[in-house]
Amino acid sequence: MTALAILALMARTTRTIIGTAVASALVCTSGAVAVAAVTGFTDTAPERERSCDTPDTTVPATTGTTTAWVLTPDGQQALNHDTMTLYDTQTGTPVRTLGATSTTTPRFTPSGQLMVTTTDQAIVLTDPRTAATVQTIPATATATALSPDGTLLATSDGTVHLWDVRTGRQIHELPTPARTLTFSPDGTRLATGGDSDQLRTWHTTDWSLDQEFSVSGEGIDTLAYSPDGLHLATIDADGQTRAVDLTTQESTRIEYFDRARDVAFTPDSARLIITMGWSSVVRADPATGYPESDVEACDQPGTALPAPDGESILVITGTGFDTYRLP
């Protein structure tokens, strides 16, 4: 991608700017951009010029709300965790209700056979295929994560607790504060992030500390492993995304100008899909930090969710499910 193309895409996802903007880029002989910067501006969010995209497909549905949605791992169903109603994303019809409203974002195992939610009194494990309760743990949590095989549950109430899903008993406690946590795809590591910029990973065999290092930013609100387990993506309290190489412990800031809401890697671990406000999504290169393509569903504000294929997004509006292919 040329320097001008990168700057054009950054401008497309940038809030309206007042004043003088100076953009500079150093281009290597290969044509790769080495440095790009924008300086001397005043941000006047939320007003901005946007180029709106048209959905490739639309499925009508009476969703009733545009917020608090999560996709099942296969992308075939979407769960509203205010009403705890599952919808078929292909037909728009409600499938079933899965219990009480969750106080945290529901988490699924990759197989989709187990889901964890929370209430003010308990942590609840449910089979979303039948709505049957698998386990109820009398504890509270502000963040949760399920191991890929569904045998371990990690929760945080400021302190990290580890639970045996089968028995519902606590098996360990980690001496670290955390407001977000996630298991590696192979289940051998647990990553935690909290109010500081410290990122930690833990061995799940004996819960010993694996790695500990600083990631720039004001705390860590969101964590996501790459499918190959070699990288982590983080979102800090300011909504800034970074890609972290777990081998070198180096982090790369993703260059865009909106607050990130969520982040995920594509199935090949080669790209990041970042969802933001305005129902907008950016696909970026985690190695360089530069955006490559984006979708702006601004005519239909709603929740934007990356599809499992890494090539499309689902935008849930008040009237249905819109699918957009990432260019």
C-alpha positions as CSV (number, residue, x, y, z in Angstrom):
1,M,0.0,0.0,0.0
2,T,1.4,3.4,-0.9
3,A,1.9,6.3,1.5
4,L,-1.0,8.2,-0.1
5,A,-3.3,5.2,0.1
6,I,-2.5,4.7,3.8
7,L,-3.1,8.4,4.6
8,A,-6.3,8.4,2.7
9,L,-7.6,5.4,4.6
10,M,-6.5,7.0,7.9
11,A,-8.4,10.1,6.9
12,R,-11.5,8.0,6.1
13,T,-11.6,6.7,9.7
14,T,-10.6,10.1,11.2
15,R,-12.9,12.4,13.1
16,T,-13.3,15.9,11.6
17,I,-10.2,18.0,12.1
18,I,-10.0,21.8,12.5
19,G,-6.8,23.7,11.9
20,T,-3.7,22.8,10.0
21,A,-2.9,19.1,9.4
22,V,0.5,18.1,8.2
23,A,1.0,14.6,7.0
24,S,4.5,13.2,6.3
25,A,5.7,9.8,5.1
26,L,9.0,8.3,4.4
27,V,8.9,5.7,1.6
28,C,11.6,3.0,1.3
29,T,13.0,2.0,-2.1
30,S,10.7,-1.0,-1.9
31,G,7.7,1.3,-1.7
32,A,6.9,0.4,1.9
33,V,6.0,3.2,4.2
34,A,8.5,3.5,7.1
35,V,7.0,6.6,8.9
36,A,3.6,8.3,8.7
37,A,2.4,11.1,11.0
38,V,-0.4,13.6,11.3
39,T,0.3,16.7,13.4
40,G,-1.2,20.0,14.3
41,F,-4.9,19.2,14.6
42,T,-7.8,19.8,16.9
43,D,-10.3,16.9,17.3
44,T,-13.9,18.0,17.3
45,A,-15.5,14.5,17.7
46,P,-18.2,13.3,17.1
47,E,-18.8,15.4,13.9
48,R,-16.9,14.1,10.9
49,E,-17.2,13.4,7.2
50,R,-17.8,9.8,6.5
51,S,-18.2,7.7,3.3
52,C,-20.9,5.1,4.0
53,D,-20.9,1.6,2.6
54,T,-23.9,-0.5,1.4
55,P,-24.5,-3.9,2.9
56,D,-24.0,-6.9,0.7
57,T,-26.9,-8.7,2.3
58,T,-29.7,-7.7,4.7
59,V,-31.8,-10.1,6.8
60,P,-34.9,-8.4,8.3
61,A,-35.4,-9.0,12.0
62,T,-37.1,-7.3,15.0
63,T,-34.0,-7.1,17.2
64,G,-35.3,-4.1,19.2
65,T,-31.8,-2.9,20.1
66,T,-28.5,-2.1,18.5
67,T,-26.3,-2.8,21.5
68,A,-25.1,-5.7,23.7
69,W,-24.6,-8.3,21.0
70,V,-22.1,-11.2,20.6
71,L,-21.8,-13.8,17.9
72,T,-21.6,-17.5,18.5
73,P,-18.2,-19.0,17.4
74,D,-19.7,-20.4,14.1
75,G,-21.3,-17.0,13.3
76,Q,-24.7,-18.7,12.7
77,Q,-26.4,-17.1,15.7
78,A,-26.2,-13.8,17.6
79,L,-27.0,-13.3,21.3
80,N,-28.3,-10.2,22.8
81,H,-27.1,-10.2,26.4
82,D,-29.7,-7.7,27.6
83,T,-32.5,-10.0,26.7
84,M,-30.4,-13.2,26.5
85,T,-32.2,-14.1,23.2
86,L,-30.4,-16.0,20.5
87,Y,-31.2,-15.1,16.9
88,D,-30.5,-17.0,13.7
89,T,-28.4,-14.6,11.6
90,Q,-29.5,-16.3,8.4
91,T,-33.2,-16.0,8.9
92,G,-33.5,-13.2,11.6
93,T,-35.8,-15.4,13.8
94,P,-35.4,-15.8,17.5
95,V,-34.1,-19.3,18.4
96,R,-34.3,-19.5,22.2
97,T,-33.8,-17.5,25.5
98,L,-30.8,-18.5,27.6
99,G,-31.6,-17.2,31.1
100,A,-31.2,-14.0,33.0
101,T,-29.5,-10.8,31.7
102,S,-25.7,-11.1,31.9
103,T,-23.7,-8.4,33.8
104,T,-20.7,-9.3,31.7
105,T,-20.2,-10.1,28.0
106,P,-21.1,-13.8,27.5
107,R,-18.2,-16.0,26.5
108,F,-18.3,-19.2,24.5
109,T,-16.0,-22.2,24.0
110,P,-14.8,-22.5,20.4
111,S,-17.2,-25.5,19.9
112,G,-20.1,-23.3,21.0
113,Q,-21.2,-26.0,23.4
114,L,-20.6,-24.0,26.6
115,M,-21.3,-20.4,27.5
116,V,-20.5,-18.4,30.7
117,T,-22.6,-15.5,31.9
118,T,-22.8,-13.6,35.2
119,T,-25.5,-12.2,37.5
120,D,-25.2,-10.1,40.6
121,Q,-25.1,-13.3,42.7
122,A,-23.6,-16.0,40.5
123,I,-21.5,-17.2,37.6
124,V,-23.6,-19.4,35.3
125,L,-22.4,-22.0,32.8
126,T,-25.0,-22.9,30.2
127,D,-25.3,-25.1,27.1
128,P,-26.5,-22.6,24.5
129,R,-27.8,-25.4,22.3
130,T,-30.4,-26.4,24.8
131,A,-30.4,-23.5,27.4
132,A,-29.7,-26.1,30.1
133,T,-27.7,-24.9,33.1
134,V,-24.4,-26.9,33.4
135,Q,-23.0,-25.3,36.5
136,T,-23.8,-22.4,38.9
137,I,-21.0,-20.9,41.0
138,P,-22.0,-18.6,43.9
139,A,-19.5,-15.9,43.1
140,T,-19.4,-12.6,41.3
141,A,-17.2,-11.5,38.4
142,T,-16.4,-8.5,36.3
143,A,-14.6,-10.5,33.6
144,T,-14.6,-14.2,32.5
145,A,-12.8,-16.6,30.2
146,L,-13.4,-20.2,29.3
147,S,-10.6,-22.6,28.3
148,P,-10.9,-23.9,24.7
149,D,-11.8,-27.4,25.9
150,G,-14.4,-26.0,28.4
151,T,-12.8,-27.6,31.5
152,L,-11.4,-24.4,33.1
153,L,-13.0,-21.1,33.9
154,A,-11.1,-17.9,34.8
155,T,-12.9,-15.0,36.4
156,S,-11.9,-11.7,37.9
157,D,-13.4,-9.6,40.7
158,G,-10.2,-7.6,41.0
159,T,-8.4,-10.9,41.8
160,V,-8.2,-13.8,39.3
161,H,-9.9,-17.0,40.3
162,L,-9.6,-20.4,38.5
163,W,-12.5,-22.9,38.6
164,D,-13.0,-26.5,37.6
165,V,-16.1,-26.4,35.4
166,R,-17.1,-29.9,36.1
167,T,-17.2,-29.6,39.9
168,G,-17.7,-25.8,40.2
169,R,-14.9,-25.6,42.8
170,Q,-12.1,-23.0,42.8
171,I,-8.7,-24.7,42.1
172,H,-6.4,-21.7,42.2
173,E,-6.1,-17.9,42.7
174,L,-3.5,-15.7,40.9
175,P,-1.7,-12.9,42.8
176,T,-2.6,-10.3,40.2
177,P,-5.4,-7.8,39.6
178,A,-7.1,-8.1,36.2
179,R,-10.0,-6.5,34.4
180,T,-9.6,-8.6,31.3
181,L,-8.4,-12.2,30.7
182,T,-8.3,-14.8,27.9
183,F,-6.9,-18.3,27.3
184,S,-4.5,-19.1,24.5
185,P,-6.0,-21.2,21.6
186,D,-4.2,-24.3,22.8
187,G,-5.3,-23.7,26.4
188,T,-1.7,-23.7,27.8
189,R,-1.6,-20.0,28.7
190,L,-3.9,-17.5,30.4
191,A,-3.3,-13.8,29.6
192,T,-4.3,-11.1,32.1
193,G,-4.4,-7.3,31.9
194,G,-5.5,-4.7,34.4
195,D,-5.3,-1.1,35.5
196,S,-1.6,-0.8,34.8
197,D,0.2,-1.4,31.5
198,Q,1.5,-4.8,32.7
199,L,0.6,-7.7,30.5
200,R,1.0,-11.1,32.1
201,T,0.7,-14.7,30.8
202,W,0.5,-17.7,33.0
203,H,1.1,-21.5,32.5
204,T,-2.2,-23.3,33.0
205,T,-0.5,-26.5,34.1
206,D,0.9,-25.1,37.4
207,W,-0.3,-21.5,37.2
208,S,3.3,-20.2,37.3
209,L,4.1,-16.9,35.7
210,D,5.1,-17.3,32.0
211,Q,5.8,-13.7,30.8
212,E,5.4,-10.2,32.3
213,F,6.1,-7.0,30.4
214,S,4.8,-3.5,29.9
215,V,2.5,-2.5,27.0
216,S,2.2,1.3,26.4
217,G,-1.2,2.7,27.2
218,E,-3.5,3.5,30.2
219,G,-4.3,0.0,31.5
220,I,-5.6,-2.9,29.4
221,D,-9.4,-3.3,28.9
222,T,-9.4,-6.0,26.2
223,L,-7.2,-8.9,25.2
224,A,-7.3,-11.3,22.2
225,Y,-5.0,-14.1,21.2
226,S,-4.1,-14.8,17.6
227,P,-5.1,-18.3,16.5
228,D,-1.4,-19.3,16.2
229,G,-0.9,-18.2,19.8
230,L,2.1,-16.0,18.9
231,H,0.5,-12.6,19.4
232,L,-1.9,-10.8,21.6
233,A,-4.0,-7.7,20.7
234,T,-4.8,-5.2,23.4
235,I,-7.2,-2.3,23.8
236,D,-6.3,0.3,26.5
237,A,-8.6,2.6,28.4
238,D,-8.2,5.3,25.7
239,G,-9.5,2.9,23.0
240,Q,-6.1,2.4,21.4
241,T,-5.2,-1.0,19.9
242,R,-1.8,-2.6,20.0
243,A,-0.5,-5.9,18.6
244,V,2.0,-7.6,20.9
245,D,4.6,-10.1,19.6
246,L,4.9,-12.6,22.4
247,T,8.3,-13.8,21.2
248,T,10.0,-10.4,21.1
249,Q,7.6,-8.7,23.6
250,E,7.5,-5.8,21.2
251,S,4.2,-4.0,20.6
252,T,2.9,-2.1,17.5
253,R,0.3,0.6,17.8
254,I,-2.5,0.4,15.2
255,E,-2.9,3.8,13.5
256,Y,-6.4,5.1,13.4
257,F,-8.4,7.8,15.1
258,D,-11.5,6.3,16.6
259,R,-11.9,4.5,19.9
260,A,-11.8,0.7,19.5
261,R,-14.6,-1.3,21.1
262,D,-13.3,-4.8,20.3
263,V,-10.6,-6.6,18.4
264,A,-10.0,-10.0,16.9
265,F,-7.5,-11.7,14.6
266,T,-8.3,-13.2,11.3
267,P,-8.2,-17.0,11.1
268,D,-4.7,-17.0,9.6
269,S,-3.4,-14.7,12.4
270,A,-2.2,-12.3,9.7
271,R,-4.6,-9.3,10.2
272,L,-6.5,-7.6,13.0
273,I,-10.2,-6.8,12.7
274,I,-11.0,-3.8,14.9
275,T,-14.6,-2.6,15.6
276,M,-15.3,0.9,16.6
277,G,-18.1,3.4,16.9
278,W,-20.3,4.5,14.0
279,S,-20.7,0.8,13.1
280,S,-17.2,1.0,11.6
281,V,-14.6,-1.7,11.2
282,V,-11.0,-1.5,10.2
283,R,-8.7,-4.4,9.0
284,A,-5.1,-3.7,9.9
285,D,-1.7,-5.2,9.6
286,P,-0.4,-6.0,13.1
287,A,3.2,-6.0,12.0
288,T,3.2,-2.4,10.6
289,G,0.2,-1.0,12.5
290,Y,-1.3,0.5,9.3
291,P,-5.0,0.0,8.3
292,E,-5.6,-1.8,5.0
293,S,-9.3,-1.6,4.5
294,D,-12.5,-0.5,6.3
295,V,-16.2,-0.6,6.3
296,E,-18.5,2.3,7.4
297,A,-22.0,1.2,8.0
298,C,-23.0,4.7,9.2
299,D,-26.4,4.7,7.5
300,Q,-27.5,2.0,9.9
301,P,-25.9,2.6,13.3
302,G,-25.6,-0.6,15.3
303,T,-23.3,-3.2,16.7
304,A,-20.5,-4.4,14.3
305,L,-19.3,-7.9,14.9
306,P,-16.4,-9.6,12.9
307,A,-17.6,-12.9,11.2
308,P,-15.4,-16.0,11.9
309,D,-14.1,-16.0,8.3
310,G,-12.3,-12.8,8.9
311,E,-13.6,-11.5,5.5
312,S,-16.9,-10.0,6.5
313,I,-18.7,-8.2,9.4
314,L,-22.3,-8.4,10.7
315,V,-23.9,-5.2,11.7
316,I,-26.9,-5.6,13.9
317,T,-29.4,-2.7,13.6
318,G,-32.8,-2.2,15.1
319,T,-34.4,-3.7,12.0
320,G,-32.1,-6.7,11.1
321,F,-28.7,-8.1,10.3
322,D,-26.6,-6.5,7.6
323,T,-23.5,-8.3,6.2
324,Y,-20.6,-6.3,4.7
325,R,-17.6,-7.8,2.9
326,L,-14.3,-6.2,3.9
327,P,-12.7,-4.9,0.7
